[in-house]
Amino acid sequence: MTHLSGHNAKGARAALVGLTSAAVLAGCSVDGISPDQAEVNNMWEVYKVPKSAPAAFVGTFDRFCTNGVSSRSDLDRSLRAAHYVPLQAKPRQGVRVYVVDDRRPAVAVSDTMCLVQAKSRTGQTDLVRRYVADVFPDARPTDASPLGRDVEQAWVLPDNRIVATQRTDTTGVWSRYALILFHPDTPLIH
């Protein structure tokens, strides 16, 4: 048997501790749960649809919906680079929801729609109105009622896309606010 010198013994012990730790951690993994799902499972529920600051709410919409990307895979990469993960493994009814473990709003995308959603908070409504006026100066207000009972405001853009806001009461205590970009005729993301 070979005797290890002091330096080599320390290195061997460190390697053994590392291998033992890896084996213990590997034994703790749960089969069938993706890394995304593991991260979502550890999120506080309040962060899935948080109480976002107005600037974060509008900024997230501008970054991912208005100035979005040309493909679903590009959008997925962009959201992941911002630390978002999909809430569900497979899109439901063509909609994939992304969440992040902080106070930024949830982002939902489909082939014809992109939206951000957060709990209602003071200043959001006013900032959204100013944002629509600044970013979509040719938008014209339209009747929101055909879009759904919870849609508060809607604007039609010259290319027939629709920008809308929606407020839903989820618990009798909290309401959620969404800003939506919808294109009924052609896909937003290819």
KACORTA-V236903 format. One record per residue. N is the residue number from 1. RES is the residue in one letter. D_CENTER is the distance of its C-alpha to the mean C-alpha in Angstrom with 2 decimals. Layout:
[[N & RES & D_CENTER] [N & RES & D_CENTER]]
This chain:
[[1 & M & 57.71] [2 & T & 56.45] [3 & H & 55.94] [4 & L & 52.88] [5 & S & 53.48] [6 & G & 51.67] [7 & H & 49.04] [8 & N & 48.49] [9 & A & 48.40] [10 & K & 45.59] [11 & G & 43.60] [12 & A & 44.34] [13 & R & 43.34] [14 & A & 40.01] [15 & A & 39.39] [16 & L & 40.41] [17 & V & 38.16] [18 & G & 35.22] [19 & L & 36.06] [20 & T & 36.57] [21 & S & 33.24] [22 & A & 31.49] [23 & A & 33.47] [24 & V & 32.61] [25 & L & 28.88] [26 & A & 29.06] [27 & G & 30.88] [28 & C & 28.05] [29 & S & 25.39] [30 & V & 24.69] [31 & D & 25.37] [32 & G & 22.89] [33 & I & 19.71] [34 & S & 17.45] [35 & P & 16.19] [36 & D & 12.54] [37 & Q & 13.93] [38 & A & 16.02] [39 & E & 13.27] [40 & V & 11.43] [41 & N & 15.01] [42 & N & 15.71] [43 & M & 13.04] [44 & W & 14.65] [45 & E & 13.77] [46 & V & 13.54] [47 & Y & 10.45] [48 & K & 8.44] [49 & V & 9.10] [50 & P & 10.82] [51 & K & 13.54] [52 & S & 12.12] [53 & A & 14.91] [54 & P & 15.69] [55 & A & 15.53] [56 & A & 12.02] [57 & F & 10.99] [58 & V & 13.08] [59 & G & 12.50] [60 & T & 8.78] [61 & F & 10.04] [62 & D & 12.95] [63 & R & 11.47] [64 & F & 9.18] [65 & C & 11.04] [66 & T & 14.50] [67 & N & 15.11] [68 & G & 13.12] [69 & V & 14.71] [70 & S & 17.44] [71 & S & 16.24] [72 & R & 13.59] [73 & S & 14.47] [74 & D & 14.22] [75 & L & 10.71] [76 & D & 9.82] [77 & R & 11.96] [78 & S & 10.59] [79 & L & 6.97] [80 & R & 9.01] [81 & A & 11.41] [82 & A & 9.14] [83 & H & 8.81] [84 & Y & 5.42] [85 & V & 6.90] [86 & P & 7.23] [87 & L & 8.18] [88 & Q & 11.35] [89 & A & 13.63] [90 & K & 14.64] [91 & P & 13.20] [92 & R & 14.82] [93 & Q & 16.95] [94 & G & 15.36] [95 & V & 11.82] [96 & R & 9.02] [97 & V & 6.00] [98 & Y & 3.19] [99 & V & 3.73] [100 & V & 5.99] [101 & D & 9.63] [102 & D & 10.51] [103 & R & 10.63] [104 & R & 7.86] [105 & P & 6.33] [106 & A & 3.81] [107 & V & 3.44] [108 & A & 6.36] [109 & V & 8.99] [110 & S & 12.61] [111 & D & 15.78] [112 & T & 16.60] [113 & M & 13.62] [114 & C & 10.40] [115 & L & 9.15] [116 & V & 7.39] [117 & Q & 8.65] [118 & A & 10.22] [119 & K & 13.69] [120 & S & 16.43] [121 & R & 17.90] [122 & T & 20.94] [123 & G & 20.72] [124 & Q & 17.58] [125 & T & 19.80] [126 & D & 22.25] [127 & L & 19.86] [128 & V & 18.20] [129 & R & 21.80] [130 & R & 22.78] [131 & Y & 19.83] [132 & V & 20.73] [133 & A & 24.37] [134 & D & 23.88] [135 & V & 21.53] [136 & F & 22.92] [137 & P & 26.56] [138 & D & 27.87] [139 & A & 25.63] [140 & R & 27.89] [141 & P & 27.17] [142 & T & 27.58] [143 & D & 28.11] [144 & A & 24.83] [145 & S & 26.60] [146 & P & 26.56] [147 & L & 22.76] [148 & G & 22.62] [149 & R & 24.01] [150 & D & 20.99] [151 & V & 20.49] [152 & E & 22.04] [153 & Q & 22.35] [154 & A & 22.24] [155 & W & 23.41] [156 & V & 24.70] [157 & L & 24.53] [158 & P & 27.60] [159 & D & 25.98] [160 & N & 25.25] [161 & R & 21.49] [162 & I & 20.51] [163 & V & 18.40] [164 & A & 18.13] [165 & T & 17.08] [166 & Q & 16.93] [167 & R & 17.76] [168 & T & 18.05] [169 & D & 20.04] [170 & T & 18.66] [171 & T & 21.31] [172 & G & 24.05] [173 & V & 22.95] [174 & W & 19.34] [175 & S & 18.03] [176 & R & 14.56] [177 & Y & 14.19] [178 & A & 12.27] [179 & L & 12.91] [180 & I & 13.30] [181 & L & 14.83] [182 & F & 16.88] [183 & H & 19.53] [184 & P & 21.85] [185 & D & 24.24] [186 & T & 22.62] [187 & P & 19.39] [188 & L & 16.95] [189 & I & 16.03] [190 & H & 18.93]]
